[in-house]
Amino acid sequence: MADRPRQAPEVLGLRSLAIGCAILGLGGAACGDQSEADEPERVYDGPECAVQEDCRQTVLADLEELSRPQSVEFNFVASSCAVSEASTGTTEVSGPACRCELDDGGMRPIGPIGLGCYVSGRGGDCLWSDDEFSGCDSSASDACSALCSELGLRLEADSERTFTGEILLTNCNEGLCESVVSIDGECYVNRAYRAGQSHDCSLGPAAILEESAS
């Protein structure tokens, strides 16, 4: 892939965006599942484009939307513990996991042990990691109640946070928008901050884009 010119950074305030990937046995491309064992994992959540300016405007709109804190309530109405299997595309694990069910029908999983981060914050940081989960007892009806309550508090606090971000690169490549942004010293490709998948900013935007495709 040819080197792309670096554009002048555009700095905006970024709030954090909590996107919990439903990794509790649900699979799917959004959670990094792969149809081929040797196919490299790549998170892509970019829009279509006709020219490079389309990409730049899209990323600017993303950052503008994220620049304002948003008060969000997370009401968990049920919780349970069950043995589950999960995959990130490169790691497959199984074991007890908590299921935190929301009043809107959504679900946030915590577990099984070995996935690293279960819930990513709005700015790409980890809201709940392996270090804070040691499993759960599926025979106990309230095994995950306290955990789910705490998760709700963390998600609500995260919705109020703000971050500083800048666009490092945008490119329209064969009709698909590619971008590299920096958020609080971490760099992300194609909105991968939503999944907490960062790159070393010292590599430079072109090298980061290459790395994300490898």
WOKA-V639188 format. One record per pair of residues at least 24 apart in sequence whose C-alpha atoms are under 10 Angstrom apart, sorted by the first residue. I is the first residue (numbers start at 1). GAP is how many residues later the second one is. D is the distance in whole Angstrom. If there is no record, write none. Layout:
# WOKA-V639188
i = (I/I)
gap = (GAP/GAP)
d = (D/D)
This chain:
# WOKA-V639188
i = (1/1/1/2/2/3/3/3/3/3/4/4/4/4/4/4/4/5/5/5/5/5/5/6/6/6/6/6/6/6/7/7/7/7/7/8/8/8/8/9/9/9/9/9/9/9/10/10/10/10/10/10/10/10/10/11/11/11/11/11/11/11/11/11/11/12/12/12/12/12/12/12/12/12/12/12/13/13/13/13/13/13/13/13/13/13/13/13/13/14/14/14/14/14/14/14/14/14/14/14/14/14/14/14/14/14/14/15/15/15/15/15/15/15/15/15/15/15/15/15/15/15/15/15/15/15/15/16/16/16/16/16/16/16/16/16/16/16/16/16/16/16/16/16/16/16/16/16/16/16/17/17/17/17/17/17/17/17/17/17/17/17/17/17/17/17/17/17/17/18/18/18/18/18/18/18/18/18/18/18/18/18/18/18/18/18/18/19/19/19/19/19/19/19/19/19/19/19/19/19/20/20/20/20/20/20/20/20/20/20/20/20/20/20/20/21/21/21/21/21/21/21/21/21/21/22/22/22/22/22/22/22/22/23/23/23/23/23/23/23/23/23/23/23/23/23/24/24/24/24/24/24/24/24/24/24/24/24/24/24/24/24/24/25/25/25/25/25/25/25/25/25/26/26/26/26/27/27/27/27/27/28/28/28/29/29/30/30/31/31/31/31/31/32/32/32/32/32/32/33/33/33/33/33/33/33/34/34/34/34/35/36/37/37/38/39/39/39/40/40/40/40/40/41/41/41/41/41/41/42/42/42/42/42/42/42/42/42/43/43/43/43/43/43/43/43/43/43/44/44/44/44/44/44/44/44/44/45/45/45/45/45/45/45/45/46/46/46/46/46/46/46/46/47/47/47/47/47/47/48/48/48/48/48/48/48/49/49/49/49/49/49/49/49/50/50/50/50/50/50/51/51/51/51/51/51/51/52/52/52/52/52/52/52/52/53/53/53/53/54/54/54/54/54/55/55/55/55/55/55/55/55/55/55/56/56/56/56/56/56/56/56/57/58/58/58/59/59/59/59/59/59/59/59/59/59/59/60/60/62/63/63/63/63/63/63/64/66/66/66/66/66/66/66/66/67/67/67/67/67/68/68/68/68/68/69/69/69/69/69/69/69/70/70/70/70/70/70/70/71/71/71/71/71/71/72/72/72/72/72/72/72/73/73/73/73/73/73/74/74/74/74/74/74/74/74/74/74/74/74/75/75/75/75/75/75/75/75/75/75/76/76/76/76/76/76/76/76/76/76/76/76/76/76/77/77/77/77/77/77/77/77/78/78/78/78/78/78/78/78/79/79/79/79/79/79/79/79/79/79/79/79/80/80/80/80/80/80/80/80/80/80/80/80/81/81/81/81/81/81/81/81/81/81/81/81/81/81/82/82/82/82/82/82/82/83/83/83/83/83/83/84/84/85/85/86/86/86/86/86/87/87/87/88/88/90/91/91/95/95/96/96/96/96/96/97/97/97/97/97/97/97/98/98/98/98/98/98/98/98/98/98/99/99/99/99/100/100/100/100/100/100/100/101/102/102/108/108/108/109/110/110/110/110/110/110/111/111/112/117/117/118/118/119/119/119/119/119/120/120/120/120/120/120/120/121/121/121/121/121/121/121/121/121/121/122/122/122/122/122/122/122/122/122/122/122/123/123/123/123/123/123/123/123/123/123/123/123/123/123/123/123/123/124/124/124/124/124/124/124/124/124/124/124/124/124/125/125/125/125/125/125/125/125/125/125/126/126/127/127/127/127/127/128/167/168/168/168/168/169/169/169/169/170/170/178/179/179/179/179/180/180/180/180/180/181/188/189)
gap = (205/208/209/204/208/202/203/204/206/207/165/166/167/201/202/203/205/163/164/165/166/200/201/161/162/163/164/198/199/200/160/161/162/163/198/158/159/160/161/156/157/158/159/160/172/173/46/50/53/155/156/157/158/159/171/49/52/153/154/155/156/157/170/171/172/48/51/52/54/55/151/152/153/154/155/171/50/51/52/53/54/55/56/149/150/151/152/153/170/48/49/50/51/52/53/54/55/108/109/147/148/149/150/151/152/169/170/48/49/50/51/52/53/54/55/106/107/108/143/144/145/146/147/148/149/150/168/50/51/52/53/54/104/105/106/107/108/109/139/141/142/143/144/145/146/147/148/167/177/178/49/52/53/103/104/105/106/107/108/138/141/142/143/144/145/146/176/177/178/101/102/103/104/105/106/107/108/109/136/137/138/140/141/175/176/177/178/89/99/100/101/102/103/104/105/136/174/175/176/177/87/88/89/90/97/98/99/100/101/102/107/135/174/175/176/67/86/87/88/96/97/98/99/173/174/64/84/85/86/87/88/96/97/61/62/63/64/65/85/86/87/88/89/92/95/96/58/59/60/61/62/63/70/73/74/75/83/84/85/86/87/88/94/58/59/60/61/62/68/69/84/87/58/59/60/61/58/59/60/61/62/59/60/61/59/60/58/165/55/56/57/58/164/55/56/57/58/59/163/53/54/55/56/57/58/59/53/54/55/56/54/53/52/53/52/50/51/175/49/50/172/173/174/47/48/49/171/172/173/47/147/148/150/155/169/170/171/172/146/147/148/149/150/151/152/154/169/170/132/133/134/145/146/147/148/168/169/131/132/133/144/145/146/147/149/130/131/132/133/143/144/145/146/125/128/129/130/131/143/124/125/126/127/128/129/130/122/123/124/125/126/127/128/129/122/123/124/125/126/127/120/121/122/123/124/125/126/118/119/120/121/123/124/125/126/117/118/119/124/116/117/118/122/123/114/115/116/117/118/120/121/122/123/124/111/113/114/115/116/121/122/123/113/112/119/121/107/108/110/111/118/119/120/121/122/131/132/106/107/129/100/101/102/103/104/118/101/56/57/93/95/96/97/98/99/94/95/96/97/98/91/92/93/94/95/88/89/90/91/92/93/94/86/87/88/89/90/91/92/85/86/87/88/89/90/80/83/84/85/86/87/88/79/80/82/83/84/86/27/28/29/30/74/75/77/78/79/80/81/82/25/26/27/28/29/73/74/77/78/81/24/25/26/27/28/29/30/31/32/69/72/73/75/76/24/25/26/27/28/68/71/72/24/25/29/64/66/67/70/71/28/29/30/62/63/64/65/66/67/68/69/70/29/56/57/58/59/60/61/62/63/64/65/68/28/29/30/54/55/56/57/58/59/60/61/62/63/64/29/30/53/54/55/56/57/28/29/52/53/54/55/27/28/26/27/25/26/27/28/29/25/27/28/27/28/25/24/25/40/41/38/39/40/41/42/36/37/38/39/40/41/47/35/37/38/39/40/45/46/47/49/50/45/46/48/49/44/45/47/48/49/51/52/47/46/50/40/43/44/39/25/26/34/37/38/41/24/25/24/78/79/77/78/32/36/75/76/77/35/38/73/74/75/76/77/33/34/36/37/38/40/72/73/74/75/33/36/37/38/39/40/41/71/72/73/74/35/36/38/39/40/41/42/59/60/61/63/65/69/70/71/72/73/59/60/62/63/64/67/68/69/70/71/72/73/74/33/58/59/61/68/69/70/71/72/73/69/70/24/27/28/31/69/26/38/33/36/37/38/35/36/37/40/35/36/31/26/27/29/30/24/25/26/28/29/24/24/24)
d = (9/10/8/9/10/10/6/8/10/9/8/9/8/9/6/9/10/10/8/9/9/9/8/10/7/6/9/9/7/8/8/6/6/8/10/9/8/7/8/9/6/5/5/8/9/9/10/8/10/8/5/5/8/10/10/9/9/7/6/4/7/10/10/9/10/8/7/7/9/7/8/6/5/6/9/10/7/8/10/7/4/8/10/7/5/4/6/9/9/9/6/7/8/5/4/7/8/9/7/8/5/4/5/6/9/8/9/8/9/8/5/5/6/6/8/10/7/7/8/7/7/5/3/5/8/9/10/7/8/9/8/9/9/6/3/4/7/8/10/10/6/6/8/6/6/6/10/9/9/9/7/9/9/8/5/2/6/7/9/9/7/7/9/9/9/10/8/7/10/7/6/4/4/8/8/9/9/8/10/7/9/7/7/9/7/9/10/10/10/7/6/7/7/10/9/9/9/6/7/9/9/6/8/10/10/7/5/6/8/10/9/10/8/8/10/10/10/8/8/10/7/7/8/9/7/9/9/7/6/6/9/9/9/10/9/6/7/7/9/7/9/9/9/9/8/10/10/10/6/7/5/8/9/8/9/8/9/8/6/8/7/8/9/10/6/5/5/8/10/9/9/10/10/9/7/9/10/7/7/8/9/10/10/10/10/9/10/9/9/8/6/8/8/8/5/5/8/10/10/9/7/6/4/8/10/10/9/9/6/8/9/10/9/9/10/9/10/10/9/9/9/8/6/9/6/7/8/8/8/9/10/10/9/10/10/6/6/8/8/8/8/6/10/10/8/8/8/9/10/10/9/8/6/7/7/9/10/10/9/9/9/6/6/7/9/7/6/7/8/9/5/7/10/10/9/6/6/9/9/8/9/9/5/4/6/9/9/6/8/8/5/5/6/9/7/9/8/6/8/9/8/6/9/10/8/9/9/7/5/5/8/9/10/8/9/8/8/8/10/9/9/8/10/8/10/6/6/6/10/10/8/5/7/8/8/8/6/8/9/9/9/8/9/10/9/10/10/8/10/8/9/10/8/9/9/9/9/9/8/9/10/9/7/8/9/9/10/8/9/10/10/8/8/10/9/9/6/7/8/9/9/8/9/7/9/10/9/6/5/6/6/10/9/10/9/5/6/8/10/7/8/9/6/6/10/10/8/6/9/9/6/8/8/9/8/6/9/9/10/7/8/9/10/9/9/5/8/9/7/7/10/8/6/6/8/9/9/7/10/10/6/5/4/6/9/10/9/9/9/9/7/7/9/7/6/6/6/9/9/10/9/10/7/8/9/10/9/8/9/10/9/10/10/8/7/8/6/6/9/9/7/9/10/9/9/7/10/9/7/7/7/6/8/9/10/10/10/9/6/6/5/8/8/8/9/7/6/10/10/9/10/8/8/5/9/9/8/10/9/9/8/8/7/9/7/8/7/10/9/8/10/10/8/7/10/10/7/10/8/9/9/6/6/7/7/9/9/6/6/9/9/9/10/8/7/9/9/8/6/9/8/8/8/10/10/8/8/8/8/6/9/9/9/8/10/9/9/9/10/9/9/10/9/9/9/9/7/9/9/9/8/10/10/9/9/10/8/9/9/10/8/7/6/6/9/9/8/10/6/8/9/8/7/8/7/9/7/7/10/8/9/9/7/6/9/9/9/10/9/8/7/9/9/10/7/8/9/10/10/6/7/10/8/8/9/8/9/9/10/8/4/6/7/4/7/8/10/10/10/9/8/9/9/6/9/9/9/7/8/7/8/8/10/9/10/10/8/6/9/10/6/8/9/9/10/8/9/10/10/8/9/6/8/8/7/8/9/10)
